[in-house]
Amino acid sequence: MMFGYKSILDILKAFFINTFTLFMPYIPRAVSGCIAGLLGFLAFVLLKRRRRAIIAVLKVVRPEADNAALTKLACKTLINYANNFADFLRIYHMDAKELISITELKGFGHLEKAFEEKKGTILVTAHLGNWEVFSNFIACLGFPLMVVAESAGPGDTFYKLFKRYRERFGTIIISLENPSIGFALRQFLRRGYMIGLVGDKDIAGTGVEVNFFGKKAVFPQGPAFLSLLTKSPIITGFFVRRMKKGRKFYFCYGEETIDFKGGKDTKENIRNLTQIIANRIERAVKKFPDQWFSFPPPWEHEKGSKQKTDN
């Protein structure tokens, strides 16, 4: 192991990330967008396995689309992902005013209403749009925020590297693998924090089965379990790229608090509440199919096993 990195490839990745970040203030957004777009297109051409996987997912999301349309959407998916990553690196040099100025916001009242209940708020999003910048944007709006992030997948070294970007505007980051995570989340909710969770990937392997795009899928039970345990409201929200030209590069929208009244069966309550979350995520993915980056998709998840991603 070299300086905490597992391979030469990891060293090259870290060098690329740090170098790109260093020069970001001197690269106009239009130029970085072109570079990222080119890299995304090259990935589409060269990474055949990834391309096939994306097209297979899009066939489920957009069953009415023909092969040509699906291929075009798959290409746009990788280009969008590359652009999102470039913007994530740009965050390191942004201030709150700039980030707010490039984002169109809708549904802010839903966020405020949930937050004003003073029970803590559980904000559930998905691997849709730029979820990494989303947390920074919420912090810029003045909400005290704690976000759960995986460390096992990227490895501890990259987890710490990305943490610098995620904490740029004061967001508190806690590792999903932290043995005290349950206690920490409850404590921060009691203090009135907003807890950010990604709800479309069961990384821990302890999720519940739901219906998602007509398929049996496994979603994490954490958001539902935490809400039922603490009585904290759940609100869903998403942060996506705007495809129209203009000064607003992103569109952030919050949805109404989930109004859930369960029965006496805790397991059934968790499953039903998780299904509501899955329905909302499905609705969002349908709107922005080329901005959903949950691979492998949740319907390919084997319950009780760790997710493996092909990068």
C-alpha positions in Angstrom: 0.0 0.0 0.0 1.5 3.3 -1.1 0.8 6.4 1.1 -2.6 4.9 1.9 -3.5 4.1 -1.8 -4.2 0.6 -2.9 -2.7 0.8 -6.4 -0.9 2.9 -9.0 -4.4 3.6 -10.5 -5.5 5.1 -7.1 -2.5 7.3 -7.1 -3.3 8.6 -10.6 -6.9 9.2 -9.6 -5.9 11.2 -6.6 -3.3 13.2 -8.7 -6.0 14.0 -11.3 -8.5 15.1 -8.6 -6.0 17.3 -6.8 -4.6 18.8 -10.0 -8.0 19.5 -11.5 -9.1 21.1 -8.2 -6.0 23.3 -8.1 -6.6 24.7 -11.5 -10.4 25.0 -11.3 -10.5 28.7 -10.4 -8.6 29.5 -13.6 -10.8 27.3 -15.9 -14.1 28.9 -17.1 -17.1 26.7 -16.4 -17.7 26.4 -20.2 -14.2 25.0 -20.7 -14.4 22.6 -17.8 -17.8 21.5 -19.1 -16.3 20.8 -22.5 -13.4 18.8 -21.0 -15.8 16.8 -18.8 -18.1 16.2 -21.7 -15.3 14.9 -23.8 -14.2 12.5 -21.0 -17.8 11.4 -20.5 -18.1 10.7 -24.3 -14.8 8.8 -24.3 -16.0 6.7 -21.4 -19.2 5.9 -23.3 -17.1 4.8 -26.4 -14.4 2.9 -24.5 -16.2 1.3 -21.5 -18.4 -1.2 -23.3 -19.4 -3.0 -20.2 -20.5 0.2 -18.5 -22.3 1.3 -21.6 -24.3 -1.9 -21.8 -25.1 -1.7 -18.1 -26.5 1.8 -18.4 -28.6 0.9 -21.5 -30.0 -2.1 -19.6 -31.1 0.2 -16.8 -32.6 2.7 -19.1 -34.6 0.0 -20.8 -36.4 -0.5 -17.5 -36.8 3.3 -16.8 -37.9 4.1 -20.3 -39.4 0.9 -21.8 -41.1 2.8 -24.6 -37.7 4.1 -26.0 -36.1 2.4 -29.0 -32.5 1.4 -29.1 -31.3 4.6 -30.7 -32.9 6.7 -28.0 -31.6 4.5 -25.3 -28.0 4.7 -26.7 -28.3 8.5 -26.8 -29.6 8.6 -23.2 -26.7 6.4 -22.1 -24.2 8.7 -23.7 -25.8 11.7 -22.0 -25.7 9.8 -18.7 -21.9 9.5 -18.7 -21.5 13.1 -20.0 -23.7 14.3 -17.1 -21.8 12.2 -14.6 -18.5 13.7 -15.8 -19.9 17.2 -15.6 -21.2 16.6 -12.1 -17.8 15.4 -10.9 -16.2 18.5 -12.4 -18.6 20.7 -10.5 -18.0 18.7 -7.3 -14.3 19.6 -7.6 -15.2 23.2 -8.3 -17.0 23.4 -5.0 -13.7 23.6 -3.2 -13.2 27.2 -4.5 -16.8 28.3 -4.5 -18.5 30.6 -1.9 -22.1 30.2 -0.8 -23.2 33.2 -2.8 -21.9 31.7 -6.0 -23.5 28.3 -5.4 -26.8 29.8 -4.6 -26.7 32.1 -7.7 -26.3 29.2 -10.1 -29.2 27.1 -8.6 -32.9 27.5 -9.2 -34.8 26.5 -6.1 -38.3 25.2 -5.8 -40.1 23.9 -2.8 -38.0 25.7 -0.2 -41.1 26.1 1.9 -41.3 22.4 2.3 -37.8 22.3 3.7 -38.5 25.2 6.1 -41.8 23.7 7.3 -40.2 20.3 8.1 -37.3 22.0 9.8 -39.5 24.3 11.9 -41.1 21.3 13.6 -37.9 21.2 15.6 -37.8 17.4 15.7 -34.9 17.2 13.3 -35.5 16.5 9.6 -34.6 13.5 7.5 -33.8 14.6 3.9 -33.8 11.7 1.5 -32.4 12.0 -2.0 -31.0 9.5 -4.6 -28.0 9.0 -6.8 -29.8 11.5 -9.1 -28.3 14.7 -10.5 -25.5 16.0 -8.3 -26.2 14.7 -4.9 -22.8 15.7 -3.6 -23.3 19.4 -4.5 -26.8 19.1 -3.1 -25.6 18.7 0.5 -23.3 21.7 0.1 -26.3 23.7 -1.3 -28.5 22.8 1.6 -25.7 24.0 4.0 -25.5 27.2 2.1 -29.2 27.9 2.7 -28.4 27.9 6.4 -29.7 24.5 7.5 -27.5 22.6 10.0 -26.8 19.4 8.1 -25.2 16.0 8.8 -24.7 13.6 5.9 -23.9 9.9 5.9 -21.2 8.8 3.4 -19.8 5.4 2.5 -16.1 4.9 3.3 -15.7 1.2 2.5 -16.4 1.5 -1.2 -14.0 4.3 -2.1 -11.6 3.3 0.6 -10.5 5.4 3.7 -8.0 7.5 1.7 -10.5 8.7 -0.9 -13.2 9.0 1.8 -11.0 11.5 3.6 -10.1 13.2 0.3 -13.8 13.7 -0.7 -14.6 14.8 2.8 -12.8 18.0 2.3 -15.2 18.9 -0.5 -18.3 17.6 1.3 -17.5 19.7 4.4 -16.8 22.9 2.4 -19.8 24.8 3.8 -20.0 23.2 7.2 -21.8 20.0 6.6 -20.9 17.3 9.1 -19.9 14.0 7.5 -20.2 10.6 9.3 -19.1 7.3 7.8 -21.8 4.7 7.1 -19.5 2.1 8.6 -19.1 4.0 11.9 -20.2 1.6 14.7 -21.8 4.5 16.6 -23.7 5.9 13.6 -27.2 5.1 15.0 -26.5 6.9 18.2 -25.0 9.9 16.4 -27.9 10.3 14.0 -30.4 10.2 16.9 -28.4 12.8 18.8 -28.1 15.2 15.9 -31.9 14.9 15.2 -32.6 15.8 18.8 -30.4 18.8 18.3 -32.6 19.9 15.4 -30.2 18.9 12.5 -31.2 17.9 9.1 -29.9 14.4 8.3 -29.1 13.8 4.6 -29.5 10.2 3.4 -29.3 8.6 -0.1 -32.3 6.3 -0.4 -31.8 4.2 -3.6 -28.9 2.0 -2.7 -28.7 -0.5 0.2 -25.0 -0.5 0.8 -25.3 -2.0 4.3 -27.1 -5.1 3.0 -29.9 -4.8 5.5 -32.6 -3.2 3.3 -36.3 -4.1 2.6 -37.9 -5.2 -0.5 -40.0 -2.7 -2.5 -41.6 -2.4 -5.9 -39.5 -0.1 -8.1 -40.2 0.3 -11.8 -42.3 -2.8 -11.6 -39.4 -4.9 -10.3 -38.6 -6.3 -6.9 -35.8 -4.0 -5.5 -34.1 -3.6 -2.2 -33.9 -0.1 -0.6 -32.2 0.9 2.6 -34.5 0.8 5.7 -32.5 3.5 7.5 -34.6 6.5 6.6 -37.9 4.8 7.5 -36.5 3.2 10.7 -35.0 6.5 11.9 -38.2 8.4 11.2 -40.4 5.9 13.0 -37.9 5.8 16.0 -37.5 9.5 16.4 -40.7 10.9 15.0 -38.6 13.1 12.8 -40.3 14.1 9.5 -39.0 12.7 6.1 -38.8 15.1 3.2 -37.5 14.1 -0.3 -35.5 16.4 -2.5 -33.3 16.3 -5.6 -30.6 18.5 -7.2 -30.4 18.0 -11.0 -28.6 19.7 -13.9 -30.6 22.2 -15.9 -30.4 21.4 -19.6 -31.5 24.9 -20.7 -29.0 27.6 -21.3 -28.7 30.4 -18.7 -27.0 31.3 -15.5 -28.8 28.7 -13.5 -26.9 25.5 -13.9 -28.8 23.4 -11.4 -32.4 22.9 -10.3 -33.1 22.0 -6.7 -36.5 21.0 -5.6 -37.9 19.9 -2.2 -41.1 17.8 -2.0 -43.8 17.7 0.7 -43.2 16.0 4.0 -44.3 12.4 3.9 -47.5 12.0 5.8 -47.3 8.5 7.2 -49.6 6.9 9.8 -48.5 3.3 10.4 -50.0 0.4 12.4 -48.6 -1.7 15.2 -46.4 -3.9 13.1 -43.0 -2.1 13.0 -41.6 -4.2 10.2 -44.6 -3.5 8.0 -44.4 0.2 8.8 -40.8 0.3 7.8 -41.6 -1.5 4.5 -44.6 0.7 3.7 -42.8 3.9 4.5 -39.8 2.8 2.4 -42.2 2.0 -0.5 -43.4 5.6 -0.4 -39.8 6.8 -0.6 -39.2 4.4 -3.5 -42.3 5.8 -5.3 -41.0 9.3 -5.0 -37.5 8.4 -6.2 -39.0 6.5 -9.1 -41.0 9.6 -10.1 -37.9 11.7 -10.0 -35.9 9.2 -12.0 -38.6 9.1 -14.7 -38.2 12.9 -15.1 -34.4 12.8 -15.3 -33.4 9.3 -16.6 -30.0 10.4 -17.9 -29.1 11.8 -14.5 -29.6 8.6 -12.4 -26.3 7.0 -11.5 -27.3 4.2 -9.2 -25.2 1.2 -10.5 -25.9 -1.5 -10.1 -29.6 -0.7 -9.9 -31.5 -1.6 -6.7 -33.4 -4.4 -8.5 -30.1 -6.3 -9.1 -29.2 -6.2 -5.4 -29.0 -9.5 -3.5 -30.5 -8.9 -0.1 -28.0 -9.4 2.7 -24.9 -8.9 0.5 -22.6 -5.9 -0.1 -23.0 -3.9 -3.2 -20.2 -4.2 -5.8 -19.7 -1.5 -8.4 -17.8 -1.8 -11.6 -15.8 1.4 -12.1 
